[in-house]
Amino acid sequence: MRILIAGAGISGLTATLCLLRAEHDVHLVEQASQFSEFGGGLQCGAKAVRVFDYLGILPVLESVSIAAV
């Protein structure tokens, strides 16, 4: 299946990685010319963290995160 993802925010990037893992033909487009920090922060629930772990990016995210308990 050929899939187009418009927008390389957290949702677009996560969807792209999941679809690539499922061996789909994915094309990601982003209008910004470069990636940079944008916004004040991001809160992720337990289900989102499980997806990041499945994708193998959880250790990187934990290295730049602050856990609120």
CHARMM-style PDB file with segment names, atoms N, HN, CA, C and O in Angstrom:
ATOM      1  N   MET     1       0.840  -1.171   0.000  1.00  0.00      PROA
ATOM      2  CA  MET     1       0.000   0.000   0.000  1.00  0.00      PROA
ATOM      3  C   MET     1       0.890   1.240   0.000  1.00  0.00      PROA
ATOM      4  O   MET     1       1.870   1.305   0.743  1.00  0.00      PROA
ATOM      5  N   ARG     2       0.553   2.210  -0.823  1.00  0.00      PROA
ATOM      6  HN  ARG     2      -0.243   2.157  -1.427  1.00  0.00      PROA
ATOM      7  CA  ARG     2       1.279   3.481  -0.856  1.00  0.00      PROA
ATOM      8  C   ARG     2       0.529   4.490  -0.001  1.00  0.00      PROA
ATOM      9  O   ARG     2      -0.680   4.668  -0.149  1.00  0.00      PROA
ATOM     10  N   ILE     3       1.260   5.153   0.901  1.00  0.00      PROA
ATOM     11  HN  ILE     3       2.242   5.009   1.021  1.00  0.00      PROA
ATOM     12  CA  ILE     3       0.631   6.071   1.859  1.00  0.00      PROA
ATOM     13  C   ILE     3       1.398   7.380   1.880  1.00  0.00      PROA
ATOM     14  O   ILE     3       2.629   7.384   1.894  1.00  0.00      PROA
ATOM     15  N   LEU     4       0.670   8.496   1.883  1.00  0.00      PROA
ATOM     16  HN  LEU     4      -0.330   8.492   1.872  1.00  0.00      PROA
ATOM     17  CA  LEU     4       1.252   9.827   1.991  1.00  0.00      PROA
ATOM     18  C   LEU     4       0.895  10.392   3.353  1.00  0.00      PROA
ATOM     19  O   LEU     4      -0.277  10.422   3.728  1.00  0.00      PROA
ATOM     20  N   ILE     5       1.897  10.840   4.096  1.00  0.00      PROA
ATOM     21  HN  ILE     5       2.849  10.815   3.792  1.00  0.00      PROA
ATOM     22  CA  ILE     5       1.701  11.498   5.385  1.00  0.00      PROA
ATOM     23  C   ILE     5       2.096  12.959   5.200  1.00  0.00      PROA
ATOM     24  O   ILE     5       3.214  13.253   4.775  1.00  0.00      PROA
ATOM     25  N   ALA     6       1.186  13.871   5.516  1.00  0.00      PROA
ATOM     26  HN  ALA     6       0.278  13.633   5.861  1.00  0.00      PROA
ATOM     27  CA  ALA     6       1.459  15.301   5.416  1.00  0.00      PROA
ATOM     28  C   ALA     6       1.683  15.852   6.816  1.00  0.00      PROA
ATOM     29  O   ALA     6       0.767  15.871   7.638  1.00  0.00      PROA
ATOM     30  N   GLY     7       2.901  16.298   7.081  1.00  0.00      PROA
ATOM     31  HN  GLY     7       3.645  16.283   6.413  1.00  0.00      PROA
ATOM     32  CA  GLY     7       3.231  16.872   8.375  1.00  0.00      PROA
ATOM     33  C   GLY     7       4.137  15.982   9.188  1.00  0.00      PROA
ATOM     34  O   GLY     7       3.793  14.839   9.492  1.00  0.00      PROA
ATOM     35  N   ALA     8       5.302  16.508   9.543  1.00  0.00      PROA
ATOM     36  HN  ALA     8       5.581  17.436   9.297  1.00  0.00      PROA
ATOM     37  CA  ALA     8       6.298  15.736  10.284  1.00  0.00      PROA
ATOM     38  C   ALA     8       6.352  16.150  11.749  1.00  0.00      PROA
ATOM     39  O   ALA     8       7.427  16.279  12.336  1.00  0.00      PROA
ATOM     40  N   GLY     9       5.167  16.355  12.328  1.00  0.00      PROA
ATOM     41  HN  GLY     9       4.294  16.250  11.851  1.00  0.00      PROA
ATOM     42  CA  GLY     9       5.091  16.569  13.768  1.00  0.00      PROA
ATOM     43  C   GLY     9       5.178  15.232  14.477  1.00  0.00      PROA
ATOM     44  O   GLY     9       5.491  14.215  13.858  1.00  0.00      PROA
ATOM     45  N   ILE    10       4.905  15.229  15.761  1.00  0.00      PROA
ATOM     46  HN  ILE    10       4.651  16.055  16.264  1.00  0.00      PROA
ATOM     47  CA  ILE    10       5.009  13.994  16.532  1.00  0.00      PROA
ATOM     48  C   ILE    10       4.078  12.911  15.980  1.00  0.00      PROA
ATOM     49  O   ILE    10       4.455  11.740  15.927  1.00  0.00      PROA
ATOM     50  N   SER    11       2.879  13.290  15.575  1.00  0.00      PROA
ATOM     51  HN  SER    11       2.573  14.241  15.618  1.00  0.00      PROA
ATOM     52  CA  SER    11       1.929  12.301  15.044  1.00  0.00      PROA
ATOM     53  C   SER    11       2.348  11.793  13.678  1.00  0.00      PROA
ATOM     54  O   SER    11       2.300  10.590  13.420  1.00  0.00      PROA
ATOM     55  N   GLY    12       2.757  12.697  12.801  1.00  0.00      PROA
ATOM     56  HN  GLY    12       2.796  13.674  13.010  1.00  0.00      PROA
ATOM     57  CA  GLY    12       3.172  12.292  11.466  1.00  0.00      PROA
ATOM     58  C   GLY    12       4.401  11.404  11.477  1.00  0.00      PROA
ATOM     59  O   GLY    12       4.466  10.414  10.748  1.00  0.00      PROA
ATOM     60  N   LEU    13       5.377  11.759  12.304  1.00  0.00      PROA
ATOM     61  HN  LEU    13       5.324  12.563  12.896  1.00  0.00      PROA
ATOM     62  CA  LEU    13       6.587  10.942  12.401  1.00  0.00      PROA
ATOM     63  C   LEU    13       6.297   9.572  12.998  1.00  0.00      PROA
ATOM     64  O   LEU    13       6.816   8.563  12.521  1.00  0.00      PROA
ATOM     65  N   THR    14       5.468   9.532  14.040  1.00  0.00      PROA
ATOM     66  HN  THR    14       5.047  10.352  14.427  1.00  0.00      PROA
ATOM     67  CA  THR    14       5.132   8.261  14.670  1.00  0.00      PROA
ATOM     68  C   THR    14       4.352   7.365  13.711  1.00  0.00      PROA
ATOM     69  O   THR    14       4.628   6.171  13.596  1.00  0.00      PROA
ATOM     70  N   ALA    15       3.376   7.956  13.025  1.00  0.00      PROA
ATOM     71  HN  ALA    15       3.152   8.927  13.118  1.00  0.00      PROA
ATOM     72  CA  ALA    15       2.599   7.176  12.053  1.00  0.00      PROA
ATOM     73  C   ALA    15       3.500   6.640  10.953  1.00  0.00      PROA
ATOM     74  O   ALA    15       3.364   5.489  10.539  1.00  0.00      PROA
ATOM     75  N   THR    16       4.420   7.470  10.480  1.00  0.00      PROA
ATOM     76  HN  THR    16       4.531   8.405  10.817  1.00  0.00      PROA
ATOM     77  CA  THR    16       5.344   7.042   9.427  1.00  0.00      PROA
ATOM     78  C   THR    16       6.190   5.863   9.888  1.00  0.00      PROA
ATOM     79  O   THR    16       6.322   4.877   9.163  1.00  0.00      PROA
ATOM     80  N   LEU    17       6.763   5.950  11.084  1.00  0.00      PROA
ATOM     81  HN  LEU    17       6.655   6.751  11.673  1.00  0.00      PROA
ATOM     82  CA  LEU    17       7.586   4.852  11.593  1.00  0.00      PROA
ATOM     83  C   LEU    17       6.778   3.566  11.764  1.00  0.00      PROA
ATOM     84  O   LEU    17       7.260   2.483  11.431  1.00  0.00      PROA
ATOM     85  N   CYS    18       5.558   3.678  12.279  1.00  0.00      PROA
ATOM     86  HN  CYS    18       5.166   4.558  12.549  1.00  0.00      PROA
ATOM     87  CA  CYS    18       4.715   2.484  12.458  1.00  0.00      PROA
ATOM     88  C   CYS    18       4.370   1.852  11.111  1.00  0.00      PROA
ATOM     89  O   CYS    18       4.418   0.630  10.968  1.00  0.00      PROA
ATOM     90  N   LEU    19       4.026   2.669  10.134  1.00  0.00      PROA
ATOM     91  HN  LEU    19       3.986   3.661  10.250  1.00  0.00      PROA
ATOM     92  CA  LEU    19       3.662   2.145   8.817  1.00  0.00      PROA
ATOM     93  C   LEU    19       4.865   1.534   8.104  1.00  0.00      PROA
ATOM     94  O   LEU    19       4.723   0.535   7.398  1.00  0.00      PROA
ATOM     95  N   LEU    20       6.039   2.120   8.280  1.00  0.00      PROA
ATOM     96  HN  LEU    20       6.154   2.931   8.853  1.00  0.00      PROA
ATOM     97  CA  LEU    20       7.250   1.542   7.695  1.00  0.00      PROA
ATOM     98  C   LEU    20       7.545   0.181   8.313  1.00  0.00      PROA
ATOM     99  O   LEU    20       7.967  -0.743   7.618  1.00  0.00      PROA
ATOM    100  N   ARG    21       7.324   0.059   9.622  1.00  0.00      PROA
ATOM    101  HN  ARG    21       6.981   0.810  10.187  1.00  0.00      PROA
ATOM    102  CA  ARG    21       7.514  -1.235  10.291  1.00  0.00      PROA
ATOM    103  C   ARG    21       6.577  -2.299   9.726  1.00  0.00      PROA
ATOM    104  O   ARG    21       6.911  -3.483   9.688  1.00  0.00      PROA
ATOM    105  N   ALA    22       5.394  -1.856   9.286  1.00  0.00      PROA
ATOM    106  HN  ALA    22       5.122  -0.894   9.316  1.00  0.00      PROA
ATOM    107  CA  ALA    22       4.418  -2.784   8.689  1.00  0.00      PROA
ATOM    108  C   ALA    22       4.684  -2.973   7.200  1.00  0.00      PROA
ATOM    109  O   ALA    22       3.877  -3.567   6.486  1.00  0.00      PROA
ATOM    110  N   GLU    23       5.817  -2.464   6.743  1.00  0.00      PROA
ATOM    111  HN  GLU    23       6.472  -1.981   7.323  1.00  0.00      PROA
ATOM    112  CA  GLU    23       6.305  -2.636   5.370  1.00  0.00      PROA
ATOM    113  C   GLU    23       5.425  -1.982   4.303  1.00  0.00      PROA
ATOM    114  O   GLU    23       5.276  -2.507   3.200  1.00  0.00      PROA
ATOM    115  N   HSD    24       4.842  -0.826   4.649  1.00  0.00      PROA
ATOM    116  HN  HSD    24       4.963  -0.399   5.546  1.00  0.00      PROA
ATOM    117  CA  HSD    24       4.092  -0.048   3.663  1.00  0.00      PROA
ATOM    118  C   HSD    24       5.045   0.919   2.956  1.00  0.00      PROA
ATOM    119  O   HSD    24       6.112   1.248   3.475  1.00  0.00      PROA
ATOM    120  N   ASP    25       4.651   1.356   1.793  1.00  0.00      PROA
ATOM    121  HN  ASP    25       3.785   1.089   1.372  1.00  0.00      PROA
ATOM    122  CA  ASP    25       5.394   2.355   1.026  1.00  0.00      PROA
ATOM    123  C   ASP    25       4.915   3.729   1.481  1.00  0.00      PROA
ATOM    124  O   ASP    25       3.854   4.189   1.058  1.00  0.00      PROA
ATOM    125  N   VAL    26       5.695   4.389   2.343  1.00  0.00      PROA
ATOM    126  HN  VAL    26       6.557   4.016   2.687  1.00  0.00      PROA
ATOM    127  CA  VAL    26       5.264   5.634   2.972  1.00  0.00      PROA
ATOM    128  C   VAL    26       6.107   6.797   2.471  1.00  0.00      PROA
ATOM    129  O   VAL    26       7.330   6.702   2.375  1.00  0.00      PROA
ATOM    130  N   HSD    27       5.431   7.895   2.153  1.00  0.00      PROA
ATOM    131  HN  HSD    27       4.437   7.972   2.231  1.00  0.00      PROA
ATOM    132  CA  HSD    27       6.101   9.129   1.756  1.00  0.00      PROA
ATOM    133  C   HSD    27       5.653  10.213   2.733  1.00  0.00      PROA
ATOM    134  O   HSD    27       4.458  10.480   2.859  1.00  0.00      PROA
ATOM    135  N   LEU    28       6.609  10.840   3.428  1.00  0.00      PROA
ATOM    136  HN  LEU    28       7.580  10.623   3.327  1.00  0.00      PROA
ATOM    137  CA  LEU    28       6.329  11.882   4.420  1.00  0.00      PROA
ATOM    138  C   LEU    28       6.725  13.231   3.839  1.00  0.00      PROA
ATOM    139  O   LEU    28       7.848  13.394   3.361  1.00  0.00      PROA
ATOM    140  N   VAL    29       5.816  14.199   3.876  1.00  0.00      PROA
ATOM    141  HN  VAL    29       4.904  14.067   4.264  1.00  0.00      PROA
ATOM    142  CA  VAL    29       6.123  15.544   3.393  1.00  0.00      PROA
ATOM    143  C   VAL    29       5.935  16.545   4.526  1.00  0.00      PROA
ATOM    144  O   VAL    29       5.057  16.393   5.376  1.00  0.00      PROA
ATOM    145  N   GLU    30       6.773  17.559   4.517  1.00  0.00      PROA
ATOM    146  HN  GLU    30       7.486  17.683   3.826  1.00  0.00      PROA
ATOM    147  CA  GLU    30       6.732  18.615   5.536  1.00  0.00      PROA
ATOM    148  C   GLU    30       7.041  19.935   4.852  1.00  0.00      PROA
ATOM    149  O   GLU    30       7.973  20.020   4.052  1.00  0.00      PROA
ATOM    150  N   GLN    31       6.267  20.961   5.161  1.00  0.00      PROA
ATOM    151  HN  GLN    31       5.510  20.893   5.810  1.00  0.00      PROA
ATOM    152  CA  GLN    31       6.482  22.255   4.517  1.00  0.00      PROA
ATOM    153  C   GLN    31       7.656  23.040   5.102  1.00  0.00      PROA
ATOM    154  O   GLN    31       8.241  23.872   4.409  1.00  0.00      PROA
ATOM    155  N   ALA    32       8.009  22.789   6.361  1.00  0.00      PROA
ATOM    156  HN  ALA    32       7.533  22.112   6.924  1.00  0.00      PROA
ATOM    157  CA  ALA    32       9.127  23.500   6.981  1.00  0.00      PROA
ATOM    158  C   ALA    32      10.444  23.071   6.329  1.00  0.00      PROA
ATOM    159  O   ALA    32      10.620  21.905   5.977  1.00  0.00      PROA
ATOM    160  N   SER    33      11.350  24.006   6.175  1.00  0.00      PROA
ATOM    161  HN  SER    33      11.207  24.954   6.461  1.00  0.00      PROA
ATOM    162  CA  SER    33      12.634  23.706   5.530  1.00  0.00      PROA
ATOM    163  C   SER    33      13.611  23.003   6.465  1.00  0.00      PROA
ATOM    164  O   SER    33      14.582  22.401   6.006  1.00  0.00      PROA
ATOM    165  N   GLN    34      13.364  23.072   7.776  1.00  0.00      PROA
ATOM    166  HN  GLN    34      12.575  23.560   8.149  1.00  0.00      PROA
ATOM    167  CA  GLN    34      14.229  22.392   8.737  1.00  0.00      PROA
ATOM    168  C   GLN    34      13.436  22.059   9.988  1.00  0.00      PROA
ATOM    169  O   GLN    34      12.405  22.670  10.267  1.00  0.00      PROA
ATOM    170  N   PHE    35      13.931  21.081  10.738  1.00  0.00      PROA
ATOM    171  HN  PHE    35      14.769  20.584  10.511  1.00  0.00      PROA
ATOM    172  CA  PHE    35      13.299  20.712  11.993  1.00  0.00      PROA
ATOM    173  C   PHE    35      13.881  21.556  13.111  1.00  0.00      PROA
ATOM    174  O   PHE    35      15.086  21.808  13.145  1.00  0.00      PROA
ATOM    175  N   SER    36      13.029  21.993  14.025  1.00  0.00      PROA
ATOM    176  HN  SER    36      12.051  21.788  13.998  1.00  0.00      PROA
ATOM    177  CA  SER    36      13.488  22.751  15.183  1.00  0.00      PROA
ATOM    178  C   SER    36      12.478  22.569  16.314  1.00  0.00      PROA
ATOM    179  O   SER    36      11.369  22.079  16.098  1.00  0.00      PROA
ATOM    180  N   GLU    37      12.873  22.966  17.515  1.00  0.00      PROA
ATOM    181  HN  GLU    37      13.774  23.364  17.690  1.00  0.00      PROA
ATOM    182  CA  GLU    37      11.956  22.882  18.641  1.00  0.00      PROA
ATOM    183  C   GLU    37      10.842  23.893  18.433  1.00  0.00      PROA
ATOM    184  O   GLU    37      11.073  25.017  17.988  1.00  0.00      PROA
ATOM    185  N   PHE    38       9.635  23.473  18.760  1.00  0.00      PROA
ATOM    186  HN  PHE    38       9.447  22.559  19.122  1.00  0.00      PROA
ATOM    187  CA  PHE    38       8.484  24.344  18.596  1.00  0.00      PROA
ATOM    188  C   PHE    38       7.502  24.053  19.718  1.00  0.00      PROA
ATOM    189  O   PHE    38       7.130  22.899  19.931  1.00  0.00      PROA
ATOM    190  N   GLY    39       7.085  25.065  20.424  1.00  0.00      PROA
ATOM    191  HN  GLY    39       7.387  26.002  20.251  1.00  0.00      PROA
ATOM    192  CA  GLY    39       6.111  24.865  21.494  1.00  0.00      PROA
ATOM    193  C   GLY    39       6.772  24.709  22.848  1.00  0.00      PROA
ATOM    194  O   GLY    39       7.997  24.702  22.964  1.00  0.00      PROA
ATOM    195  N   GLY    40       5.946  24.586  23.860  1.00  0.00      PROA
ATOM    196  HN  GLY    40       4.951  24.592  23.765  1.00  0.00      PROA
ATOM    197  CA  GLY    40       6.444  24.567  25.223  1.00  0.00      PROA
ATOM    198  C   GLY    40       6.724  23.196  25.783  1.00  0.00      PROA
ATOM    199  O   GLY    40       7.457  23.077  26.765  1.00  0.00      PROA
ATOM    200  N   GLY    41       6.175  22.172  25.205  1.00  0.00      PROA
ATOM    201  HN  GLY    41       5.579  22.269  24.408  1.00  0.00      PROA
ATOM    202  CA  GLY    41       6.397  20.839  25.749  1.00  0.00      PROA
ATOM    203  C   GLY    41       5.377  19.866  25.227  1.00  0.00      PROA
ATOM    204  O   GLY    41       4.479  20.227  24.466  1.00  0.00      PROA
ATOM    205  N   LEU    42       5.522  18.641  25.639  1.00  0.00      PROA
ATOM    206  HN  LEU    42       6.252  18.348  26.257  1.00  0.00      PROA
ATOM    207  CA  LEU    42       4.649  17.577  25.171  1.00  0.00      PROA
ATOM    208  C   LEU    42       4.430  16.605  26.317  1.00  0.00      PROA
ATOM    209  O   LEU    42       5.378  16.188  26.982  1.00  0.00      PROA
ATOM    210  N   GLN    43       3.185  16.253  26.539  1.00  0.00      PROA
ATOM    211  HN  GLN    43       2.415  16.592  25.998  1.00  0.00      PROA
ATOM    212  CA  GLN    43       2.859  15.264  27.556  1.00  0.00      PROA
ATOM    213  C   GLN    43       2.373  14.011  26.850  1.00  0.00      PROA
ATOM    214  O   GLN    43       1.472  14.071  26.013  1.00  0.00      PROA
ATOM    215  N   CYS    44       2.969  12.881  27.186  1.00  0.00      PROA
ATOM    216  HN  CYS    44       3.701  12.832  27.865  1.00  0.00      PROA
ATOM    217  CA  CYS    44       2.603  11.608  26.549  1.00  0.00      PROA
ATOM    218  C   CYS    44       2.052  10.651  27.593  1.00  0.00      PROA
ATOM    219  O   CYS    44       2.634  10.477  28.664  1.00  0.00      PROA
ATOM    220  N   GLY    45       0.935  10.042  27.271  1.00  0.00      PROA
ATOM    221  HN  GLY    45       0.463  10.183  26.401  1.00  0.00      PROA
ATOM    222  CA  GLY    45       0.329   9.062  28.158  1.00  0.00      PROA
ATOM    223  C   GLY    45       1.004   7.709  28.025  1.00  0.00      PROA
ATOM    224  O   GLY    45       1.904   7.523  27.206  1.00  0.00      PROA
ATOM    225  N   ALA    46       0.557   6.776  28.835  1.00  0.00      PROA
ATOM    226  HN  ALA    46      -0.175   6.926  29.500  1.00  0.00      PROA
ATOM    227  CA  ALA    46       1.166   5.443  28.881  1.00  0.00      PROA
ATOM    228  C   ALA    46       1.094   4.723  27.537  1.00  0.00      PROA
ATOM    229  O   ALA    46       2.046   4.049  27.145  1.00  0.00      PROA
ATOM    230  N   LYS    47      -0.024   4.859  26.831  1.00  0.00      PROA
ATOM    231  HN  LYS    47      -0.797   5.407  27.149  1.00  0.00      PROA
ATOM    232  CA  LYS    47      -0.156   4.172  25.542  1.00  0.00      PROA
ATOM    233  C   LYS    47       0.811   4.750  24.511  1.00  0.00      PROA
ATOM    234  O   LYS    47       1.362   4.005  23.701  1.00  0.00      PROA
ATOM    235  N   ALA    48       1.025   6.055  24.529  1.00  0.00      PROA
ATOM    236  HN  ALA    48       0.578   6.660  25.188  1.00  0.00      PROA
ATOM    237  CA  ALA    48       1.986   6.666  23.612  1.00  0.00      PROA
ATOM    238  C   ALA    48       3.399   6.180  23.931  1.00  0.00      PROA
ATOM    239  O   ALA    48       4.183   5.902  23.023  1.00  0.00      PROA
ATOM    240  N   VAL    49       3.718   6.079  25.208  1.00  0.00      PROA
ATOM    241  HN  VAL    49       3.082   6.305  25.946  1.00  0.00      PROA
ATOM    242  CA  VAL    49       5.047   5.613  25.622  1.00  0.00      PROA
ATOM    243  C   VAL    49       5.270   4.169  25.152  1.00  0.00      PROA
ATOM    244  O   VAL    49       6.384   3.814  24.766  1.00  0.00      PROA
ATOM    245  N   ARG    50       4.235   3.344  25.180  1.00  0.00      PROA
ATOM    246  HN  ARG    50       3.330   3.632  25.493  1.00  0.00      PROA
ATOM    247  CA  ARG    50       4.365   1.966  24.688  1.00  0.00      PROA
ATOM    248  C   ARG    50       4.684   1.942  23.189  1.00  0.00      PROA
ATOM    249  O   ARG    50       5.467   1.109  22.732  1.00  0.00      PROA
ATOM    250  N   VAL    51       4.081   2.846  22.437  1.00  0.00      PROA
ATOM    251  HN  VAL    51       3.445   3.522  22.808  1.00  0.00      PROA
ATOM    252  CA  VAL    51       4.364   2.926  20.998  1.00  0.00      PROA
ATOM    253  C   VAL    51       5.806   3.362  20.776  1.00  0.00      PROA
ATOM    254  O   VAL    51       6.494   2.801  19.924  1.00  0.00      PROA
ATOM    255  N   PHE    52       6.270   4.351  21.526  1.00  0.00      PROA
ATOM    256  HN  PHE    52       5.711   4.807  22.218  1.00  0.00      PROA
ATOM    257  CA  PHE    52       7.660   4.798  21.398  1.00  0.00      PROA
ATOM    258  C   PHE    52       8.635   3.675  21.742  1.00  0.00      PROA
ATOM    259  O   PHE    52       9.685   3.542  21.114  1.00  0.00      PROA
ATOM    260  N   ASP    53       8.283   2.869  22.742  1.00  0.00      PROA
ATOM    261  HN  ASP    53       7.430   2.977  23.253  1.00  0.00      PROA
ATOM    262  CA  ASP    53       9.111   1.722  23.103  1.00  0.00      PROA
ATOM    263  C   ASP    53       9.127   0.701  21.961  1.00  0.00      PROA
ATOM    264  O   ASP    53      10.189   0.183  21.615  1.00  0.00      PROA
ATOM    265  N   TYR    54       7.977   0.412  21.381  1.00  0.00      PROA
ATOM    266  HN  TYR    54       7.115   0.833  21.662  1.00  0.00      PROA
ATOM    267  CA  TYR    54       7.872  -0.510  20.241  1.00  0.00      PROA
ATOM    268  C   TYR    54       8.739  -0.043  19.069  1.00  0.00      PROA
ATOM    269  O   TYR    54       9.352  -0.858  18.381  1.00  0.00      PROA
ATOM    270  N   LEU    55       8.785   1.266  18.849  1.00  0.00      PROA
ATOM    271  HN  LEU    55       8.287   1.928  19.408  1.00  0.00      PROA
ATOM    272  CA  LEU    55       9.564   1.819  17.743  1.00  0.00      PROA
ATOM    273  C   LEU    55      11.058   1.900  18.051  1.00  0.00      PROA
ATOM    274  O   LEU    55      11.865   2.166  17.161  1.00  0.00      PROA
ATOM    275  N   GLY    56      11.428   1.669  19.324  1.00  0.00      PROA
ATOM    276  HN  GLY    56      10.773   1.453  20.047  1.00  0.00      PROA
ATOM    277  CA  GLY    56      12.835   1.699  19.700  1.00  0.00      PROA
ATOM    278  C   GLY    56      13.384   3.089  19.967  1.00  0.00      PROA
ATOM    279  O   GLY    56      14.599   3.270  20.046  1.00  0.00      PROA
ATOM    280  N   ILE    57      12.499   4.079  20.109  1.00  0.00      PROA
ATOM    281  HN  ILE    57      11.512   3.932  20.045  1.00  0.00      PROA
ATOM    282  CA  ILE    57      12.975   5.453  20.329  1.00  0.00      PROA
ATOM    283  C   ILE    57      12.801   5.911  21.776  1.00  0.00      PROA
ATOM    284  O   ILE    57      13.155   7.041  22.111  1.00  0.00      PROA
ATOM    285  N   LEU    58      12.266   5.057  22.627  1.00  0.00      PROA
ATOM    286  HN  LEU    58      11.978   4.139  22.355  1.00  0.00      PROA
ATOM    287  CA  LEU    58      12.037   5.436  24.018  1.00  0.00      PROA
ATOM    288  C   LEU    58      13.316   5.838  24.750  1.00  0.00      PROA
ATOM    289  O   LEU    58      13.295   6.838  25.466  1.00  0.00      PROA
ATOM    290  N   PRO    59      14.437   5.108  24.608  1.00  0.00      PROA
ATOM    291  CA  PRO    59      15.653   5.528  25.315  1.00  0.00      PROA
ATOM    292  C   PRO    59      16.106   6.953  24.936  1.00  0.00      PROA
ATOM    293  O   PRO    59      16.573   7.708  25.789  1.00  0.00      PROA
ATOM    294  N   VAL    60      15.964   7.297  23.683  1.00  0.00      PROA
ATOM    295  HN  VAL    60      15.584   6.683  22.991  1.00  0.00      PROA
ATOM    296  CA  VAL    60      16.349   8.653  23.248  1.00  0.00      PROA
ATOM    297  C   VAL    60      15.413   9.689  23.861  1.00  0.00      PROA
ATOM    298  O   VAL    60      15.862  10.730  24.342  1.00  0.00      PROA
ATOM    299  N   LEU    61      14.121   9.404  23.844  1.00  0.00      PROA
ATOM    300  HN  LEU    61      13.756   8.558  23.453  1.00  0.00      PROA
ATOM    301  CA  LEU    61      13.162  10.338  24.433  1.00  0.00      PROA
ATOM    302  C   LEU    61      13.378  10.487  25.936  1.00  0.00      PROA
ATOM    303  O   LEU    61      13.281  11.590  26.474  1.00  0.00      PROA
ATOM    304  N   GLU    62      13.670   9.373  26.617  1.00  0.00      PROA
ATOM    305  HN  GLU    62      13.748   8.476  26.180  1.00  0.00      PROA
ATOM    306  CA  GLU    62      13.911   9.444  28.065  1.00  0.00      PROA
ATOM    307  C   GLU    62      15.159  10.268  28.384  1.00  0.00      PROA
ATOM    308  O   GLU    62      15.227  10.903  29.436  1.00  0.00      PROA
ATOM    309  N   SER    63      16.137  10.264  27.495  1.00  0.00      PROA
ATOM    310  HN  SER    63      16.082   9.748  26.640  1.00  0.00      PROA
ATOM    311  CA  SER    63      17.372  11.007  27.761  1.00  0.00      PROA
ATOM    312  C   SER    63      17.174  12.515  27.694  1.00  0.00      PROA
ATOM    313  O   SER    63      18.006  13.268  28.199  1.00  0.00      PROA
ATOM    314  N   VAL    64      16.085  12.966  27.081  1.00  0.00      PROA
ATOM    315  HN  VAL    64      15.408  12.354  26.671  1.00  0.00      PROA
ATOM    316  CA  VAL    64      15.831  14.406  26.978  1.00  0.00      PROA
ATOM    317  C   VAL    64      14.507  14.793  27.640  1.00  0.00      PROA
ATOM    318  O   VAL    64      13.970  15.869  27.380  1.00  0.00      PROA
ATOM    319  N   SER    65      13.982  13.908  28.499  1.00  0.00      PROA
ATOM    320  HN  SER    65      14.418  13.033  28.710  1.00  0.00      PROA
ATOM    321  CA  SER    65      12.674  14.116  29.118  1.00  0.00      PROA
ATOM    322  C   SER    65      12.766  14.367  30.598  1.00  0.00      PROA
ATOM    323  O   SER    65      13.775  14.082  31.243  1.00  0.00      PROA
ATOM    324  N   ILE    66      11.691  14.905  31.117  1.00  0.00      PROA
ATOM    325  HN  ILE    66      10.871  15.136  30.593  1.00  0.00      PROA
ATOM    326  CA  ILE    66      11.508  15.054  32.557  1.00  0.00      PROA
ATOM    327  C   ILE    66      10.237  14.290  32.907  1.00  0.00      PROA
ATOM    328  O   ILE    66       9.173  14.579  32.359  1.00  0.00      PROA
ATOM    329  N   ALA    67      10.335  13.331  33.801  1.00  0.00      PROA
ATOM    330  HN  ALA    67      11.199  13.096  34.245  1.00  0.00      PROA
ATOM    331  CA  ALA    67       9.174  12.543  34.189  1.00  0.00      PROA
ATOM    332  C   ALA    67       8.451  13.237  35.339  1.00  0.00      PROA
ATOM    333  O   ALA    67       9.045  13.530  36.377  1.00  0.00      PROA
ATOM    334  N   ALA    68       7.161  13.494  35.137  1.00  0.00      PROA
ATOM    335  HN  ALA    68       6.679  13.255  34.294  1.00  0.00      PROA
ATOM    336  CA  ALA    68       6.338  14.069  36.174  1.00  0.00      PROA
ATOM    337  C   ALA    68       5.547  12.943  36.838  1.00  0.00      PROA
ATOM    338  O   ALA    68       4.836  12.194  36.169  1.00  0.00      PROA
ATOM    339  N   VAL    69       5.674  12.835  38.135  1.00  0.00      PROA
ATOM    340  HN  VAL    69       6.251  13.444  38.679  1.00  0.00      PROA
ATOM    341  CA  VAL    69       5.005  11.745  38.847  1.00  0.00      PROA
ATOM    342  C   VAL    69       3.838  12.271  39.640  1.00  0.00      PROA
ATOM    343  OT1 VAL    69       3.149  11.501  40.309  1.00  0.00      PROA
TER     344      VAL     69
END
